[in-house]
Amino acid sequence: MSSDSQAERYKSQGNTALQAGLFSEAIDLYTKAIGLDPNCAVYFSNRSAAYANVERFREALDDAQEAVSLEPQWVKGHVRRGNALTGLKKHEEARKAYLKASQIEPGNDQLKAMVKAAAEAAQNEGEKDWEQDLWSEEEKEDQKGDPEEADAGEATGVHAEAHSEAGDVSAGTKKSAERGPEMSAGAPAKRRKASARVSHLLDRAVADASEPTLRATLTQLGRHDHLLAEKIIQILDGMSAASSADEASADDGGDSDA
């Protein structure tokens, strides 16, 4: 029996094991097939599927990339990449992999749905990262002391107001003046989440605002804060990814390839 025939036999046995849920056995059989014919994209694609089933997504991605390298215009290789990247929570990269597949072979609603799902996951993950980055545990700890700090600052401000020569300096203004030198010396301002009341007012203001107003507001906010600008870009990129999903359609197959 030739090496090619033996490789095909291992692949067939691997497919049977994969369909039976014997994923480790399937991986071993596909590995044997690859050892005999390392230039067959199907073997790498099938082993990628087996790896994904046992949540070894890094190995699944490596095999999927090898399949794409061997057969750049083969849809299934890009689908395998998308599946592995989804398992690794790299949703935007997964969307691009599915989209690439759709550009090669358009017309299948199943893959169109996969592109859309990956785009939505990328958007949601982007919003989650924004929340986590902006409100770190350290900042949350800082916030625990804020009410007392604010009360103390206001009390100081009122005391200063009572002794002010003009008598018209408010507590808030006095507090800001006292903190001015500290801020100018480079001490970062603490970030605070909006209160329920402010969140409600924000929701209402956004609902009432026109699109040009929202654009101008985001631009002004971003230009005054580097970190905030990066987060705005991240969120908008995620939303753009979601909208671009509607432009794609593609084809998909079963877990193993013939």
Salt bridges, closest charged atoms under 4 A:
GLU8 OE1 - LYS11 NZ 3.33
GLU59 OE2 - ARG56 NE 3.37
ASP63 OD2 - ARG47 NE 2.57
GLU92 OE2 - ARG95 NH2 2.83
GLU131 OE2 - LYS193 NZ 2.71
ASP133 OD2 - LYS231 NZ 2.45
GLU137 OE2 - LYS140 NZ 3.68
GLU141 OE2 - LYS144 NZ 2.92
ASP146 OD1 - LYS190 NZ 3.81
ASP146 OD2 - ARG192 NE 3.17
GLU149 OE2 - ARG179 NH1 3.90
GLU149 OE1 - LYS190 NZ 3.32
GLU211 OE2 - ARG215 NH2 2.87
ASP225 OD2 - ARG191 NH2 3.41
GLU230 OE2 - HIS226 NE2 2.99
ASP257 OD1 - LYS76 NZ 2.69
ASP257 OD2 - ARG80 NH2 3.85
